[in-house]
Each structure stands twice: as C-alpha cells, then as structure tokens.
Amino acid sequence: MGITLTYTEQELVSLLRNRDNKAFAYLYDNYAAALYSIILQIVSDAELANDVMQEVFVNIWRRIEQYDAGKGRLFTWMMNIARNASIDTLRSRSYQNSRKNQSIGDNVDTLQVKDVLQPGVDTIGLRKVLEKLKDEQRILIELAYFKGYTHEEIAELEKLPLGTVKTRIRNALIQLRGLLK
C-alpha cells in the first residue's frame, strides 16, 4: 500500500510552480473528474471533451504562474480555463465545419443521447446549490458556465443591459462562494 499524499492549496500551487510531477499527478487525480464534467456539459461529445481536457491540463501546467490566490481558489481558476477552452473549441472553425458536415442522422442521435444522459454526481450537487440562487441569477450562471455563452451573448439573449448581466453574475458567484464554504 502506498502513502496517500494530500496538499493544502498553497502547497500544491507552490509545488506546481516548481514543476513537481507528483503534485501534477495529484492535481490530475483530484480534479480531472470535476473538470471533465464541466467540459462535457459545454462540448457534449466525449471524444472532443477528452481532447479539451488534455489541452486544459497542459494550459494549467504552462500557466500556473498566472494563478493568483488573492482572486479566488485554484479550482475556480482551473474551472475557468476548462470553460474557456471548451468555448474556444466550440467556436473554432474546424469544429464548426465538422458540425456542418455531420449528417442529419448523426446529429439527431447526438441530441437524443445528450438528452438521455444521467447527470454526474458532481453535477447533481452543484445543481442543488444553484437552486438556492434567485432565478434571475441561476439562469445567467447556467448560460455562462454550463452553456458557454459570453456576457454579451447573455445580455442579448435575455434582453438585459450588459452591466446588469455582469453584476448579477458577479453577485451570484459571491453568493455561491458563501454557499460552498
């Protein structure tokens, strides 16, 4: 039996900045499932989600020096990297072209499989926490973090001023932070 290592967030970040491979393995083992769940909700294709996941961990490794503990938790920073990489993938020209070239039959099957899939355990817990938000906040959080919309797109979609969207999302994130402590 091996010894199970645990790190404080500060120790983990310090070791990652020193390019410690064991710390990176720990990071992957402890956060990959949650990040994959976020990625899969946005790209909704398992093979593509695996590609994005690999890109996300490469980005975390390369950009760990940019992480600022004063701005939030490590997981939140990594979640934003995963979310942004997923959105970038969906907006990429090659992805758009592959979607256009997909036959109608394939597309219908994809939609049905996505609709039938059971939510993961991590998603269930997060959904329960999101239910505690006001509807006006929860909808914006779901659009931004689960559907991959930008603040500008949400403002247009919901017919709200951009400043209102940003304020509601910021307030919702502050409230969520309190609920998750």
C-alpha positions as CSV (number, residue, x, y, z in Angstrom):
1,M,0.0,0.0,0.0
2,G,1.3,3.4,-1.0
3,I,1.0,6.5,1.2
4,T,-1.7,8.9,0.1
5,L,-0.4,12.4,-0.2
6,T,-2.6,15.4,0.4
7,Y,-1.6,19.0,-0.1
8,T,-3.0,22.3,1.1
9,E,-3.9,24.5,-1.9
10,Q,-0.9,26.8,-1.2
11,E,1.5,23.8,-1.0
12,L,0.0,22.4,-4.3
13,V,0.4,25.7,-6.1
14,S,4.0,26.1,-4.9
15,L,4.9,22.6,-6.0
16,L,3.3,23.1,-9.4
17,R,5.2,26.3,-9.9
18,N,8.4,24.3,-9.1
19,R,7.3,21.8,-11.8
20,D,6.8,18.9,-9.4
21,N,5.5,15.9,-11.3
22,K,4.0,14.2,-8.2
23,A,2.0,17.4,-7.5
24,F,0.8,17.5,-11.0
25,A,-0.3,13.8,-10.8
26,Y,-2.1,14.7,-7.6
27,L,-3.8,17.6,-9.3
28,Y,-5.0,15.5,-12.1
29,D,-6.2,12.6,-9.9
30,N,-8.2,15.0,-7.7
31,Y,-9.6,17.5,-10.2
32,A,-9.9,15.7,-13.6
33,A,-13.3,14.3,-13.0
34,A,-14.8,17.6,-12.0
35,L,-13.2,19.5,-14.8
36,Y,-14.2,16.8,-17.3
37,S,-17.8,17.2,-16.2
38,I,-17.7,20.9,-16.9
39,I,-16.1,20.4,-20.3
40,L,-18.6,17.7,-21.3
41,Q,-21.5,19.9,-20.4
42,I,-20.3,22.5,-22.9
43,V,-18.9,20.4,-25.7
44,S,-21.3,17.4,-25.2
45,D,-19.1,15.0,-27.1
46,A,-16.9,12.6,-25.1
47,E,-14.1,12.3,-27.6
48,L,-13.9,16.1,-28.0
49,A,-14.2,16.6,-24.3
50,N,-11.1,14.3,-23.8
51,D,-9.1,16.4,-26.2
52,V,-10.2,19.6,-24.5
53,M,-9.3,18.0,-21.1
54,Q,-5.8,17.3,-22.3
55,E,-5.5,20.9,-23.5
56,V,-6.8,22.2,-20.2
57,F,-4.2,20.3,-18.1
58,V,-1.4,21.4,-20.5
59,N,-2.6,25.0,-20.0
60,I,-2.7,24.6,-16.2
61,W,0.9,23.3,-16.3
62,R,2.1,26.1,-18.5
63,R,0.2,29.0,-16.9
64,I,0.4,28.1,-13.2
65,E,2.5,31.2,-12.5
66,Q,-0.5,33.3,-13.6
67,Y,-2.7,31.8,-10.8
68,D,-3.4,34.5,-8.1
69,A,-4.7,33.1,-4.8
70,G,-6.0,36.6,-4.0
71,K,-8.5,36.4,-6.8
72,G,-10.0,33.0,-5.9
73,R,-9.5,29.4,-5.3
74,L,-7.3,27.2,-7.5
75,F,-10.3,25.1,-8.6
76,T,-12.2,28.2,-9.7
77,W,-9.1,29.3,-11.8
78,M,-8.9,25.8,-13.4
79,M,-12.6,25.7,-14.0
80,N,-12.4,29.0,-15.9
81,I,-9.5,27.5,-18.0
82,A,-11.7,24.5,-18.7
83,R,-14.7,26.6,-19.6
84,N,-12.8,28.9,-21.9
85,A,-11.0,26.0,-23.7
86,S,-14.4,24.4,-24.2
87,I,-15.9,27.5,-25.6
88,D,-12.9,28.2,-27.8
89,T,-13.2,24.6,-29.2
90,L,-16.9,25.1,-30.0
91,R,-16.1,28.4,-31.7
92,S,-13.2,27.1,-33.7
93,R,-13.5,27.0,-37.4
94,S,-12.7,23.3,-37.6
95,Y,-15.3,22.3,-35.1
96,Q,-17.9,24.5,-36.9
97,N,-17.1,22.9,-40.2
98,S,-17.3,19.4,-38.7
99,R,-20.7,20.1,-37.4
100,K,-21.9,21.4,-40.8
101,N,-20.6,18.3,-42.4
102,Q,-22.3,15.9,-40.0
103,S,-25.2,14.1,-41.4
104,I,-28.7,14.8,-40.1
105,G,-29.0,11.2,-38.7
106,D,-25.8,11.6,-36.7
107,N,-26.9,15.0,-35.4
108,V,-30.3,13.6,-34.3
109,D,-28.6,10.7,-32.5
110,T,-26.2,13.1,-30.7
111,L,-29.1,15.2,-29.5
112,Q,-31.0,12.2,-28.2
113,V,-28.0,10.7,-26.4
114,K,-27.2,14.1,-24.8
115,D,-30.8,14.5,-23.6
116,V,-31.0,10.9,-22.1
117,L,-27.6,11.0,-20.3
118,Q,-27.9,11.0,-16.5
119,P,-26.2,13.9,-14.7
120,G,-23.0,13.0,-12.9
121,V,-22.8,13.0,-9.1
122,D,-20.7,16.3,-9.2
123,T,-23.4,17.9,-11.3
124,I,-26.2,16.9,-9.0
125,G,-24.6,18.5,-6.0
126,L,-23.8,21.7,-8.0
127,R,-27.4,21.8,-9.3
128,K,-28.7,21.7,-5.7
129,V,-26.5,24.6,-4.8
130,L,-27.6,26.6,-7.9
131,E,-31.2,26.1,-6.9
132,K,-30.6,28.3,-3.9
133,L,-29.9,31.3,-6.1
134,K,-32.6,33.6,-7.3
135,D,-33.9,32.5,-10.7
136,E,-32.5,35.7,-12.4
137,Q,-29.0,34.8,-11.1
138,R,-29.3,31.0,-11.7
139,I,-30.3,31.4,-15.3
140,L,-27.3,33.7,-16.0
141,I,-24.9,31.3,-14.3
142,E,-26.2,28.3,-16.2
143,L,-25.9,30.2,-19.5
144,A,-22.4,31.4,-18.7
145,Y,-20.8,28.4,-17.1
146,F,-22.8,25.4,-18.4
147,K,-23.8,26.6,-21.9
148,G,-20.7,28.7,-22.6
149,Y,-22.3,32.0,-23.5
150,T,-20.3,35.2,-23.2
151,H,-21.7,38.1,-21.1
152,E,-22.5,40.0,-24.3
153,E,-24.4,37.0,-25.7
154,I,-26.4,36.6,-22.5
155,A,-27.3,40.3,-22.5
156,E,-28.6,39.9,-26.0
157,L,-30.4,36.6,-25.3
158,E,-32.0,37.8,-22.1
159,K,-32.6,41.3,-23.3
160,L,-30.8,42.8,-20.4
161,P,-28.1,45.6,-20.3
162,L,-24.6,44.2,-20.3
163,G,-23.9,45.9,-16.9
164,T,-26.9,44.1,-15.3
165,V,-25.7,40.7,-16.6
166,K,-22.2,41.3,-15.2
167,T,-23.5,42.5,-11.9
168,R,-25.9,39.6,-11.5
169,I,-23.3,37.0,-12.4
170,R,-20.7,38.6,-10.0
171,N,-23.3,38.7,-7.2
172,A,-24.3,35.1,-7.9
173,L,-20.7,34.0,-7.8
174,I,-20.2,35.7,-4.5
175,Q,-23.3,34.1,-3.1
176,L,-22.2,30.7,-4.5
177,R,-18.8,31.1,-2.8
178,G,-20.6,31.6,0.5
179,L,-22.9,28.6,0.0
180,L,-19.9,26.4,-0.9
181,K,-17.9,27.2,2.2
